Amino acid sequence: MRILEEHPTTVFTPPRGAFAPAPAEARGVARDATRLLVATGDSTAHARFRDLADHLEPGDLVVVNNSATVAGQLDARSSRHGAVVVHLATPLDDGTWVVEVRSAPDAARAVLGAEPGDVVTAVGLGLELLEPHPRDGSSPTGRGNRLWRARPDGDVVRTLERHGRPIAYGYLDRGYPLPDYQTIFASRPGSAEMPSAARPFTTDLVTRLVSKGVGVVPVTLHTGVSSQEAGEAPQAERFEVTDSTARAVNAARAGGGRIVAVGTTVTRALESAVSDAGRLEARAGWTTRVVTPGAPPRVVTGLVTGWHDPAASHLLLVEAVAGAALSQAAYDAAVAGGYLWHEFGDAALFLP
């Protein structure tokens, strides 16, 4: 796994108990009533997600990810480590899969001591670990490898459909069904983990946006596993920007509207489809684009996102869109205000 030379300057310590333990609805909160920190210019304000339309203007364009989450987690057994949890991250073009082996029973940590030739078995599916992905040294700790290219013996998709569950980690209070991991835009299955920035959207909120003159258009980016450690770049991911979305983005920019990406996934997809002339064009395939202050966005001017862990590469993307000062101010306000982290947590709107 590639280690980034850039490091985020945003520094914070999430307060104890800051991880959202359950979906909003399971906590007695409406999906669009989760908290929204609005960061504009050099100031921050507290709101609810359902207030998003109040902070956008006619002519702005909101871009969402229509990838649907798949059930990518299985209980398994490793020939070397015994009971494990395996995450099926991404199918590759040659029929192999990118997988991550994690500790049982709750996938709390990566198992970094795997070796080529190890076999991981789960309900009749065999996965032979061939080589680290994308190359040896895929753990930024300097010890072992986090991601592997594995050759399956059996039907991966059918096994996941019958026996898989959504990828989850130890901070959740229990397991939740796959529908809880879908956004209202989910229509193209393929994400190992939920494109969670759009989870608080509801049809009522989309209606409010459109009624105000704010456009809403989709892109597709199928996420891999997101449990990167400090300094680790995101893996290559499949994406598509359609011609209709490209035309909508270009028209909004020409009219002076802001391009507000809903999530780091959307930002990555859009910035992977910018031509040398600076216009968005229709593109599809694999992207290795990493948005950082040193490689800043050319199209995206606003961002809706959840809260990321300290030193994660996603923070570099936030700083690239929002600027380091506004990013720091937002995280300071989120920590002080008790915002909730991770996929079922609260959100921020960055409009620098």
Secondary structure, 3 states (H helix, E strand, C coil): CCECCCCCCCCCCCCCCCECCCCHHHHCCCHHHCEEEEEECCEEEEEEHHHHHHHCCCCCEEEEECEEECCCEEEEEECCCEEEEEEEEEECCCCCEEEEEEECCCCCCECCCCCCCCEEEECCEEEEEEEECCCCCCCCCCCCCCEEEEEEECCHHHHHHHHCECCCCCCCCCCCCHHHHCCCCCCEEEECCCCHHHCCCCHHHHHHHHHHCCEEEEEEEECCCCCCCCCECCCCEEEEECHHHHHHHHHHHHCCCCEEEECHHHHHHHHCCECCCCCECCEEEEECCCCECCECCCCCCEEEECCCCCCCHHHHHHHHHHCHHHHHHHHHHHHHHCCCECCCCCEEEEEC
